[in-house]
């Protein structure tokens, strides 16, 4: 059998280029003004996401905090396990994992208003220090879940951030909870475009 090497057909090359460009465009693109410490909200696809959306009535079901910098973003967040063998808790995931289409239908980035770089650093350090802490939503007021993680991180960094909780009365979930829309619609936050 003889192999013949041919020059690639320009139509084929164009398809390869298009596929490459499409792959790049499929990566999550954050606003240029995004900074470590900003909150990234997502509208999830899983059953628990639909439950949160039903209780909250907001646009998003989950929130995490951006860590790192442009080109190397990660998200620290408190979540039920999203990876085989990983316990429910506070984890650090890549931005691509956090916003993967199988987990996220939409997202938005919000930044706290009038905070210093020292406050940002403090909020990020506190949130990162919580890695490994268990996710707990059933014990209202005692556990840590996505919204309480980011709210507490900013509160301990000195952000005066009053929020409203929502009373939940379900057979397995009772108490006052901090839901995503309370953070997203807070006067302390601004959406980045």
C-alpha positions in Angstrom: 0.0 0.0 0.0 1.4 3.4 -0.9 0.6 6.6 1.1 0.3 9.8 -0.8 0.7 13.0 1.1 -1.5 15.8 -0.2 -1.6 19.4 0.6 -4.7 20.0 2.8 -7.8 21.2 1.0 -8.4 24.8 2.0 -12.0 24.0 2.9 -10.7 21.4 5.4 -8.3 23.9 6.8 -11.1 26.4 7.2 -13.1 23.8 9.1 -10.2 23.1 11.5 -9.8 26.8 12.1 -13.5 27.2 12.7 -13.4 24.3 15.2 -10.5 25.8 17.0 -12.1 29.2 17.2 -15.4 27.6 18.3 -13.5 25.8 21.1 -12.0 29.1 22.3 -15.4 30.9 22.2 -16.9 28.0 24.2 -14.7 28.9 27.2 -16.4 31.1 29.8 -15.7 34.8 29.1 -15.9 37.0 32.2 -16.1 40.8 32.2 -12.7 42.5 31.8 -13.3 44.3 35.1 -13.8 41.0 37.1 -11.5 40.7 40.1 -10.7 38.2 42.8 -13.4 38.4 45.4 -16.2 39.1 43.0 -19.2 36.8 43.2 -20.1 34.5 40.3 -23.7 33.4 40.2 -24.9 30.5 38.1 -28.3 29.1 37.1 -27.8 25.4 37.7 -29.2 22.4 35.9 -29.5 19.8 38.8 -32.5 19.0 40.9 -31.2 21.0 43.9 -30.8 24.0 41.6 -34.5 23.8 40.6 -35.5 23.6 44.2 -33.5 26.7 45.1 -34.9 28.5 42.1 -38.4 27.5 43.2 -37.9 28.7 46.8 -36.0 31.9 45.8 -37.8 33.1 42.7 -34.5 34.6 41.5 -32.4 34.2 38.4 -29.6 32.1 39.9 -29.4 29.0 42.1 -25.8 29.0 43.2 -22.9 31.4 43.9 -19.2 31.2 44.4 -16.3 33.6 44.7 -13.7 34.3 42.0 -10.2 33.5 42.9 -7.1 34.1 40.8 -6.8 36.4 37.8 -7.9 36.7 34.2 -6.8 33.6 32.3 -6.5 31.5 35.4 -9.8 32.0 37.2 -11.0 29.5 39.9 -14.1 29.5 42.0 -14.3 28.7 45.7 -17.8 27.6 46.6 -19.8 25.5 49.1 -21.7 22.7 47.3 -23.1 19.2 47.4 -20.5 17.0 45.7 -20.2 17.6 42.0 -17.3 15.1 41.5 -17.3 11.4 42.2 -15.6 10.7 45.5 -15.7 14.3 46.7 -17.5 15.1 49.9 -20.1 17.8 50.1 -18.3 21.0 51.2 -16.3 24.0 50.4 -14.2 23.3 47.3 -12.0 25.1 44.7 -12.9 24.4 41.1 -11.7 25.8 37.8 -14.0 28.4 36.2 -14.5 25.9 33.3 -15.8 23.2 35.7 -18.0 25.6 37.6 -19.7 26.9 34.4 -19.7 23.7 32.4 -23.0 23.4 30.4 -23.9 20.2 32.3 -24.0 22.3 35.5 -24.8 25.8 34.3 -27.4 27.4 32.1 -26.4 31.0 32.7 -24.1 33.1 34.9 -23.4 36.6 36.0 -20.6 38.3 37.9 -21.3 40.8 40.6 -18.8 43.0 42.4 -19.1 44.5 45.9 -19.2 48.3 45.8 -16.6 50.5 47.5 -14.2 47.9 48.8 -10.5 48.1 49.1 -7.9 45.8 47.7 -7.1 44.7 51.3 -10.7 43.8 51.9 -10.7 41.8 48.7 -7.6 39.9 49.7 -9.1 39.3 53.2 -12.4 38.0 51.8 -10.6 35.6 49.3 -8.2 34.4 52.0 -11.1 33.7 54.4 -13.1 31.8 51.8 -10.1 29.7 50.7 -9.4 28.8 54.3 -12.8 27.2 54.5 -11.9 24.5 51.9 -12.8 21.1 53.3 -15.4 22.5 55.6 -18.6 20.5 55.3 -21.6 21.7 53.3 -24.6 21.9 55.6 -28.0 23.4 54.7 -30.4 21.4 56.9 -29.2 23.1 60.2 -30.2 26.7 59.4 -27.9 29.1 61.0 -25.3 26.5 61.8 -24.0 25.2 58.5 -22.3 26.7 55.6 -23.7 26.7 52.1 -23.0 28.7 49.0 -24.5 32.0 49.9 -23.3 32.0 53.5 -19.8 31.2 52.5 -19.4 34.3 50.3 -21.5 36.5 52.6 -19.4 35.6 55.6 -16.2 36.0 53.7 -17.1 39.6 52.8 -18.6 40.3 56.2 -15.4 39.3 58.0 -13.5 41.5 55.6 -15.4 44.5 56.8 -18.2 44.9 54.3 -21.4 46.2 56.0 -23.8 43.9 54.1 -27.2 43.6 55.6 -29.2 40.9 53.8 -32.7 39.4 54.1 -33.2 35.8 54.7 -36.2 33.7 53.5 -38.2 31.5 55.8 -38.4 28.0 54.3 -41.0 25.5 55.6 -40.5 22.2 53.8 -40.8 18.8 55.5 -37.0 18.3 55.5 -35.9 21.9 55.4 -37.1 24.5 57.9 -35.7 27.8 59.0 -34.4 31.1 57.7 -32.1 30.8 54.7 -29.9 33.2 52.8 -30.9 32.6 49.1 -28.9 33.8 46.1 -31.3 36.6 45.1 -30.7 38.3 48.5 -27.1 38.7 47.6 -27.6 39.4 43.9 -30.1 42.2 44.5 -28.3 43.7 47.4 -27.5 47.5 47.2 -23.9 46.4 48.1 -23.5 44.6 44.7 -23.2 45.8 41.1 -23.4 43.6 38.1 -20.3 43.6 35.8 -20.9 43.6 32.1 
